[in-house]
Amino acid sequence: MLRRDSPKPGDAFEKVGTRNEVWRLERYLDASGLPPHVVLRRATARRDTIVVSLAALMDRHLYRPSAVASAAPDAPVVPKAASGA
């Protein structure tokens, strides 16, 4: 069962330890008998998709919400610029 604060399609995430690698939650998978899973699509390479458990996506040691604003799942994403001078 999903909670009220569960991520929604279009929400953006970054894998911890990567730079400017933004993934958007595309959809939830309906797999009877399994814990909830989601399909993530890489924002900059639309053909790249991964399936992760919702528990992994919510683990802040693995993924964190992206500074890129959430949008509709098919909206283009421009990753944030790298900081530095």
C-alpha positions as CSV (number, residue, x, y, z in Angstrom):
1,M,0.0,0.0,0.0
2,L,1.3,3.4,-0.9
3,R,1.5,6.2,1.6
4,R,0.5,9.8,1.0
5,D,4.1,10.9,0.9
6,S,5.0,8.3,-1.7
7,P,6.7,9.7,-4.8
8,K,4.5,10.5,-7.8
9,P,5.1,10.0,-11.6
10,G,7.2,12.9,-12.8
11,D,9.2,13.2,-9.5
12,A,12.9,13.5,-10.1
13,F,15.7,11.6,-8.3
14,E,19.5,11.4,-8.4
15,K,21.4,8.3,-7.6
16,V,23.7,9.0,-4.6
17,G,27.4,9.3,-5.8
18,T,26.6,10.5,-9.3
19,R,26.6,14.0,-10.7
20,N,23.8,15.4,-12.9
21,E,22.3,11.9,-13.4
22,V,18.6,12.7,-13.0
23,W,16.0,9.9,-13.1
24,R,12.2,10.5,-13.3
25,L,9.7,8.2,-11.9
26,E,7.7,7.1,-14.9
27,R,5.2,4.7,-13.3
28,Y,4.6,2.1,-10.6
29,L,4.7,-1.6,-11.6
30,D,1.8,-3.8,-10.6
31,A,3.5,-7.1,-9.7
32,S,1.3,-9.2,-7.5
33,G,3.0,-10.7,-4.5
34,L,6.1,-8.4,-4.8
35,P,6.9,-5.3,-2.9
36,P,6.1,-2.1,-4.8
37,H,8.5,-1.3,-7.6
38,V,8.9,1.7,-9.9
39,V,10.2,2.4,-13.4
40,L,12.7,5.2,-13.6
41,R,13.7,6.8,-16.9
42,R,17.0,8.8,-17.2
43,A,16.2,12.4,-18.0
44,T,19.0,12.9,-20.5
45,A,18.9,9.5,-22.2
46,R,15.2,8.7,-22.7
47,R,15.9,5.1,-23.8
48,D,17.6,4.3,-20.4
49,T,15.2,2.8,-17.9
50,I,15.6,0.9,-14.7
51,V,13.3,-0.8,-12.3
52,V,13.9,-0.4,-8.6
53,S,11.9,-1.2,-5.5
54,L,10.1,1.7,-3.8
55,A,12.1,0.9,-0.7
56,A,15.4,1.4,-2.6
57,L,14.1,4.6,-4.1
58,M,13.2,5.9,-0.7
59,D,16.5,4.9,0.9
60,R,18.5,8.2,1.1
61,H,21.8,6.2,1.0
62,L,20.8,5.1,-2.6
63,Y,18.7,7.9,-4.1
64,R,17.8,11.5,-3.2
65,P,15.2,13.9,-4.5
66,S,16.7,15.9,-7.3
67,A,17.0,19.7,-7.2
68,V,15.4,19.5,-10.7
69,A,11.8,20.4,-10.3
70,S,9.3,17.5,-10.8
71,A,7.3,17.6,-13.9
72,A,5.1,15.3,-16.1
73,P,6.9,12.1,-16.9
74,D,7.3,13.0,-20.5
75,A,8.6,16.5,-19.8
76,P,12.2,17.2,-20.9
77,V,14.8,17.8,-18.1
78,V,17.8,20.0,-18.0
79,P,20.1,18.8,-15.3
80,K,21.4,21.4,-12.9
81,A,24.8,23.0,-13.8
82,A,27.8,21.7,-11.9
83,S,28.8,24.1,-9.1
84,G,32.2,25.7,-9.0
85,A,34.2,28.6,-10.4
